Structure formats: structure tokens, C-alpha cells
Amino acid sequence: MLIPLTRKKFEELIPIFATGGQYKYYWGKPSDFLRRFLFSLTAVVAIVLIEFLLGGFLRNVFFMIGFGAALYWLWAPIFFATRRNLACRRFKFSGFLQAEVLDVFFSEELIGTEETVNKRGDLVVIENRERCLNLEIGDYSGFGTKIQVPLQREHRGIRRGDRVALVVMSDRRDLSLISKISDVYLFDYDLWVSDYPYLQRQVFADLCRRMEQSAQDFDYPSDYPSEEPRSNRYDDRFASGDAFNRFDDPDVRTDRSPSRPNRNRPTPGRPSDRSPRRPPLQLDPYPDDRRDDWE
């Protein structure tokens, strides 16, 4: 199910500036923070040295540049997340896609290598591998894609057939060519599968609930008799085993029993059970001027 989204809703889902989850993503590990801090320190020293060599020329300008460089470790995650959001917002059209998991499997991916020397002086290459979750998702329209993210503990409960929702982006109005997708949301489990949090997750979760409620209202409108939900329709019958035992007992007459009379064949002395509301078909007599063609 692919539903186009308005530009206003799309910009609400993907804002310009970094969200809390995006800032946390780019904040990274302690090693990433240390790298940014060393960059800030080096930049401040370089700016002070250049100002000293110029003899205090453009002191105010160098002060502003040095102040920004000193806080690079703080504002760098905002900058990188904002740049990534703008890359998504450049697409003119977007849509809400509800699909299902076609396949799920795990793999080990190479994320880096390290070279070291053992006790005998030989060069040893150490490969750093990471376990990843691979999802193949698609829908009835033929759309399909593959997502690979680092494996987490909550990912082990994902199975084939699980419903997913995501935002697709395209430069075509009819969304016939998908250029980019967002993070994947399994709304039955309230579980997110992504490497980077593109969306405002609470806003998208509310959108999924409204879409689900609209689909239920469409399937079971109030003007028609209520029908038992699809998921619970056969639970009692399958739990009791009647759906299978009734065909195993030879003494039980079923719909496939040959002793049941055929209702489409008239039985002598038995009144017809056809509905009186529909009269028998009446055909006009064959025209007399056409009878000679057959003689």
C-alpha cells in the first residue's frame, strides 16, 4: 500500500535541523568525541598563531573564527545531521509505504582491518567484523528493497510476513521510481530498524496508527453488518481441532459427502427451492423471417 504524502507532512517527518536521535547518532563513541576535540584544539592554536603573525590585523574576525572552532566538538553533530536532512528534503515527492518482510537473515560484514606484528616479527592483519541484520521487504505492487543494519538483541524476533512501514522519496509525482527510503518501522512490535534515524519517530508512529485505523474503518464500515476481525476469525475453530477432525471421522457427514442431493438437479415430487424473487428467464420467439435460413 503506497499513499502519497503532502509536502507539509513530509517536512514534519524530516525536519531541517537535527533531532535528538540524529544528534546522538553523530555524537558517536568516545573516540569520535576525542577526535573532534583534538580538531578544535588544533584549529584554535592555528588561528592564534596566524593572528600573532599578522600583528593583530582583523582581530575581531579571528576571534569569531576561533570561537567557532573551539566549539566544533559541540556543533559538528548538528551540522552533519542537518546536511543529511537537507539531502532528503531535496526530493520533491514522498509517500507512505506499508509492506511486509519477505526474507530475514543475518550476516557478518567487514568493517575494518588492523595491521599488527606478532612476537616473531610477522605482519598480521586483523579483520574487524560486525554481525548485521538483512531485511528484504516488498509489497503486492512489486516494490522491493533490501536493508542492512547492525544486529541488535530486539531484532531476533523479526519474522517473515511482519508488517513494516516506511517513507519513500522520489523526484516523480507518481512515485514510480523510488530514489531513497527512510528507516523501517515494524508497528506491530513498535520496533525500529535503521542505521540512521531519518524520521521524527513519534510523529511517524502516530501516522501509522491513523493509517491502521482508517484501513479498519474502510474494511468494516458501520453501514454493513459487523464482521469478526480477520486475525480472530478462525482461532476458536483451529484451537478445538474441529476444522481437521471432522474430515477424519467417517461417521460425520460433511459437505463433500456423496449422499447429499444435488440442489441444482430437480427431484420428482419435491417442490423447487428457488427464490421466488427472480422470475424464470423469458426469451422472445425467433423471428419468422429468419426461420427459412435454417430450413
N, C-alpha and C positions, 0 to 999 in steps of 0.2 A: 504494500500500500504506500503510494507516494503522493503526498499532498504538498502543493506549493505553499511557501511561507511568504508573508508580506515583508517588505524591507524593514519596516519598523520592528517586527518580531525578530527578524534575523539580527538586527543591530542590538536588540535587547539580549539575545542569547550570546553574542560575541561582542563585547564592548571594545572600545578603543584602547583604554588603559588596562593595565594588568589587574587581574583579580587576585584574591588571596591565595588560591591554589596555584595560579601561574607564578606568582612571586616566590612561593615556596619551592616550586619546581626549579626555577632558575637560581635560587639561593644555593642549592646544591649541597654537597658534602663539606665537611670542614676543610678539606684540601682545596675545594673551589673558593671558599671564603679567603683562605690564606693566599691564594693566587691573586685574587682581586686586591687584597690589602697590600701585597707587595707591589702590585702595579701602581696603586695610589701613592705609596711612599716614594717609589722611583719617580713618578711624574712630578710630585711636589718638589723633590730635590732638584730635578732638571729645570723646573720653572724658576726656582730661586737662584740657581746658578746663571741662567740666561739673563735674568733681571740684574744680577750683580755685574755681569759683563757689559750690559748696555748702560750702566751707570744710572739706574733708576728711571730710565725712559719708559713711559707708559706704565707707570707703577700701578695705577688703578686697574688697568686691563689685565696685567699679570696677576694681580690679587684675585680678581674674579675667576680667572682660569685656574689658578692654584687652589682656590676654594672648591671649585667643582671637581678638580682632580683628586683632592683629599677625600671627598665623599663618593668617589667612584664605586667603592665596595658596597655602598648603600643603594645607589640609584641604578646600578648596572642591571639588576634583575628586572626592574621596571622598564628599562629601555628595550631589552631583548624581548620581553613578553609583549610590549606594545608593538614592536616591529612585526612580530609573528601574527598578532591580531589584525594588523593592517593588511598583511598579505592575504588573510582570509576574507576580509571585508571588501577587497577589490573585486571579488566575484559579484556579478550583478544580480544573480538569481539563486535561490536556495529552496530546499524542500525538506519536509519531514518524511522520513522513510521508516516504515515498520517492516522488518524482515524476520528471518529465523536463522538459527545456527545450522548450517549444512554439515560441517565437519569441525572437529576439535581434536588437536593433538599437541604434544609437547616436543620440544627440540632443544638442542644445545648450540648456541651461536658463539662464534669467536668475537670477543670484544676488544682484544688487545694482546700484545706479546711483550715479554720481558726477556732481556738477554743478561745472563749471569755466567760466572765462572765457577766450576766445581773445585774440589780440593786438588785434583790432578792438573788443573790449568786448562781444562777443556771448556769450550764455549757451549753453554746450554741455553736453549730457547724455551721459555716457559709460556704456555698459552693460557690466557685467561678466558674462560668460557662461562656463559651465563645461560641458565635454563629459561626458556621462553615459551609462552602460550601462543599457539597459532589458531586463529579462528577463520573459517570460511563461512561467510554469510551471504544470503541471497533471498529473493522473493519470487513470486509467481510470474512477474513481468520479465524475468530473465536477468535482472541485475545481480551481480555477484562481485565480491571483493574478498581480499584476504588481509587480516590484521595480525601483526606480531607485536607482542608486548612482553616485558619481563614477567616471569611467573610469580604469582603471589599465592598465599595459602587459600584465600577465598575463591580463587579461580578453579580449584579442583572440583567444585560442584557443578560446573557448566557441562551440559549435555547437548546432544543433537536434538533439534526441534525447539530449543528455548527461543522465546521471542526477544527480539532486540529492537531498539530504536536509535536512530542517529540522524544527523543533519547532513545533507549532501549539498554541494556547491557547484555551480556551473555558470558558464557565460551564455548559455542558450536558454531562451524563455521556456521551452518545453522540457527542459532538463533531460534531453536525450543523450547528452554527453556529460558524464559526471567527472569533474576535474579534481575534486577534493572531498574528503569526508571528515567528520568530526569524531570525537570519542564515542564509543559504543555504550549504550545503557541497556542492561537487562532489567526491565521494570518489574518483572515477576519476582526478582530477588532483591531489588534495589541495589544493584551491583554495577559498578562502572569498570569498563575495560578500555584502557587507553595508556599511551605513553606520555601524552601531554594533555592537560585539561583545557580544551578549547572553549567549552561551553560554561555558561552560568548554570551550574548543576541543579540548583533548587528551582530555578525558572523552568528548565527543561523537564524536570520531574513533574512539576505541576502541569506542563503542557501534555505530557504523556498521560496523566490521569484524566485530563479533559478529553483527549482523543479516545481513550478507552471507554469513558462514559458515553461519549457521542456514538461510538460504534455499538455499544449495548443498546442504546435507545433506538438506533436505526434497525437493529436486528429484531428487537422485540418492542414494537410500538404499542402505545396504550390503547389504540383503537382496535387491536386484534386480541384474541384470547391469549392469555399468558402461557408461555411455554417453558418447560423446565430447562435450565441452563445446560449447555452442551456438555460441560465437564461433569455434571452430576446425573445426566440422563440415564446412563447405564450402570451406575455404581451399584445400586441395590441388586440388579439382576445378575451382574457378574459376581458380586460377593456371595450370593446364595447358591450360585452354580446352576441355576435353572436354565441359563442360556445354553449350557452344554449337556446337562443330564437328560433333558427332555428328548434329545435325539438318541441317547444311548439305551433308553428303556423301550423294549419292543411293544409293551402293552399300552403305551401312551400314543394317542392319535395326534399326529402333527398335521401341519398344513400340507405336507408332502405325501400324506397317506393316500394310496390309490383308491381306497373305499369311499373317498369323498366325492359326491356327484359333481359333475361339471355344470356350473351355473350358466354357462353360455349355450348349453345344449338343452332344448326343450324336453320336458318329461311328460309322457301321457298322463292325463288326469291330474296334473299339478298346475295350479294357476301360475301365470308368469309373475315374477317379482320385479319386473322392470318398473322404473319410476314412471308414474302416470303424467309427470310434468312435461316430459318430452314426447310429442306425438311421433308415430312412425313416419319414416321418410316417404313423401309423396312425389312421384315423378310424372311429368307431363307425358301424354301419349306421343308416340313417334309420329312425326308429320306424315300425312298420307302421300304427299308429293315426293317423299324420299323412300317410300316402301318399294317402288318399282326398281330402284337401283339394286336391291338385294335379291330380286326375283329373276 
